[in-house]
Amino acid sequence: MAALDTTALLTELEPTVAENLDRHLGIADEWMPHEYVPWSLGRDFADLGGEPWELAQSQLSPIARTALEVNLLTEDNLPSYHREIDRAFGRDSAWGTWVNRWTAEEGRHAFCIRDYLLVTRGVDPVELERARMETMETGYEALDKSVLNVCAYVSFQELATRISHRNTGRYTGEPIADKLLSRVAKDENLHMIFYRNIVAAALQLAPSQTMRAITEEVVDFQMPGSVIPGFSRKAVQMAKAGIYDLRIHHDDIVTPLLRQWGVWDLEGLDADGEQAREELAAAVSALDGEATRFVERRAEAEAKRAARQGA
């Protein structure tokens, strides 16, 4: 079967997009970001005659601060993501309506998390603003992904973001942060379902093309926060804390989505589609092995640390 071009893919998948847009609008709860911020804790900073930020003011642990900063800056780099998805989907029909709705919902995540952190003085506001400026100036690397690659990538990314938010909220040990990030995670889950359903439809429409796109996104996956200053170091800290690591990525993101899409039992693949599936199986197996080694090394390091503390 000849590969479908972008116009054909957008046209053929538009009814599924419209159906899932209606579904999303029907089940997405309206919520107000200002209701999740403890405004009574707020006070002026130095330039208005108040107190400058000091580390002792934060009620968050160092790892919790790092995770919240990464989550915020990931959400805050929204214009870059909007540009890439708008380029892939276009502004017409249900595709364009979805892009605008998705952008609006993602935007409030950043506003709400930032307000929480500034009001509670959870992080250094100067460092946060500098990191925000650097992240926004770097932007999200536009790779000119196909519409199928974009849908596959965002399926994985939205699920990964949902889990990262949820685990961060729990890790903070702070009830308001936990409540806020739980609320954000619910939005991310609905976004994931939307994209997951588009990919499922694409697998029926163009199985081999879609299989290739899924494989490419699993092999080359990077969280959108990878452009954040110091991201590699921060990601390692979050992984060591169990907020987001390779085992979580394999078990809770990649494996469930591939199972939901039924990629291992999919029929009707051409030679390239079968090759893509073989590459996908090898990539998932390699990821599983890396995850196992990481968990073992982390356990060994924790055991050594416990032994030193007990000595």
Stockholm file with secondary structure:
# STOCKHOLM 1.0

chainA/1-311         MAALDTTALLTELEPTVAENLDRHLGIADEWMPHEYVPWSLGRDFADLGGEPWELAQSQLSPIARTALEVNLLTEDNLPSYHREIDRAFGRDSAWGTWVNRWTAEEGRHAFCIRDYLLVTRGVDPVELERARMETMETGYEALDKSVLNVCAYVSFQELATRISHRNTGRYTGEPIADKLLSRVAKDENLHMIFYRNIVAAALQLAPSQTMRAITEEVVDFQMPGSVIPGFSRKAVQMAKAGIYDLRIHHDDIVTPLLRQWGVWDLEGLDADGEQAREELAAAVSALDGEATRFVERRAEAEAKRAARQGA
#=GR chainA/1-311 SS CCCCCHHHHHHHHHHHHHHHHHHHHHHCCCCCGGGGSCGGGCCCCGGGTSCCCCGGGCCSCHHHHHHHHHHHHHHHTHHHHHHHHHHHHCSSHHHHHHHHHHHHHHHHHHHHHHHHHHHTTCSCHHHHHHHHHHHHHHCCCCCCCCHHHHHHHHHHHHHHHHHHHHHHHHHHCCHHHHHHHHHHHHHHHHHHHHHHHHHHHHHHHSHHHHHHHHHHHHHTCCCGGGGSTTHHHHHHHHHHTTSSCHHHIIIIIIHHHHHHHTTTTCCCCCHHHHHHHHHHHHHHHHHHHHHHHHHHHHHHHHHHHHHHHHC
#=GC SS_cons         CCCCCHHHHHHHHHHHHHHHHHHHHHHCCCCCGGGGSCGGGCCCCGGGTSCCCCGGGCCSCHHHHHHHHHHHHHHHTHHHHHHHHHHHHCSSHHHHHHHHHHHHHHHHHHHHHHHHHHHTTCSCHHHHHHHHHHHHHHCCCCCCCCHHHHHHHHHHHHHHHHHHHHHHHHHHCCHHHHHHHHHHHHHHHHHHHHHHHHHHHHHHHSHHHHHHHHHHHHHTCCCGGGGSTTHHHHHHHHHHTTSSCHHHIIIIIIHHHHHHHTTTTCCCCCHHHHHHHHHHHHHHHHHHHHHHHHHHHHHHHHHHHHHHHHC
//
